[in-house]
């Protein structure tokens, strides 16, 4: 038995919210060069840059999201 499908407006709003609420997506778009398998960075260095960016841009702790 199948219930009602979500209205397209709800699906679109949910997708928009997820994009806007995702700080990692913002960090990658603003601070990282992507698009090639040849680009490399060590995980610790990337995370340190993310933490610094998060504190500056979001005013909080990257792990908890708390200000």
Backbone torsions as a table, in degrees:
resi	resn	phi	psi	omega
1	UNK	NA	129.3	-178.2
2	UNK	-108.6	135.6	177.9
3	UNK	-84.5	-167.2	178.8
4	UNK	-72.4	143.5	174.1
5	UNK	-78.3	149.8	175.4
6	UNK	-67.9	140.0	177.0
7	UNK	-63.5	147.1	-179.9
8	UNK	-54.5	-34.1	179.9
9	UNK	-64.4	-37.3	178.5
10	UNK	-69.1	-43.1	178.5
11	UNK	-61.5	-43.5	179.6
12	UNK	-65.5	-44.0	-180.0
13	UNK	-63.9	-39.2	178.8
14	UNK	-64.7	-44.0	178.7
15	UNK	-62.3	-43.1	178.7
16	UNK	-62.7	-45.3	179.3
17	UNK	-59.9	-45.0	-178.6
18	UNK	-61.7	-41.1	178.4
19	UNK	-65.1	-45.8	-177.0
20	UNK	-70.3	-29.2	-177.0
21	UNK	-89.1	1.2	-175.8
22	UNK	-99.3	98.5	-177.7
23	UNK	-65.4	-30.1	179.9
24	UNK	-64.5	-40.4	177.8
25	UNK	-60.6	-43.4	178.3
26	UNK	-63.2	-44.9	179.2
27	UNK	-59.4	-48.4	-178.8
28	UNK	-61.2	-41.0	-179.4
29	UNK	-68.0	-37.3	-175.0
30	UNK	-86.6	-33.4	-168.9
31	UNK	-118.4	-8.5	-173.6
32	UNK	-119.4	145.3	173.7
33	UNK	-95.7	122.9	-178.0
34	UNK	-126.7	172.9	173.3
35	UNK	118.1	-0.8	179.8
36	UNK	-140.8	143.8	175.2
37	UNK	-72.0	-11.1	-178.8
38	UNK	-84.0	-12.3	179.3
39	UNK	-78.6	131.6	-177.7
40	UNK	-138.0	148.6	171.8
41	UNK	-154.7	145.2	177.7
42	UNK	-71.5	142.3	-176.6
43	UNK	-56.2	-42.1	-179.4
44	UNK	-63.8	-39.3	178.9
45	UNK	-68.5	-41.1	178.5
46	UNK	-64.1	-43.8	-179.2
47	UNK	-66.7	-39.3	178.0
48	UNK	-61.3	-41.4	177.8
49	UNK	-65.2	-38.7	178.0
50	UNK	-64.4	-45.0	179.3
51	UNK	-59.8	-44.7	179.5
52	UNK	-62.7	-46.4	178.9
53	UNK	-61.2	-45.2	-177.1
54	UNK	-61.1	-45.8	-179.4
55	UNK	-61.8	-42.3	-179.3
56	UNK	-70.4	-44.9	-174.3
57	UNK	-84.8	-35.3	-174.8
58	UNK	-109.2	-11.6	176.2
59	UNK	67.5	38.6	-179.1
60	UNK	-159.4	-167.9	-179.4
61	UNK	-90.2	126.5	-176.5
62	UNK	-63.2	-32.2	-177.8
63	UNK	-74.3	-37.7	-174.9
64	UNK	-105.0	-20.5	-175.2
65	UNK	77.6	2.4	-177.8
66	UNK	-82.9	143.2	177.2
67	UNK	-83.0	NA	NA
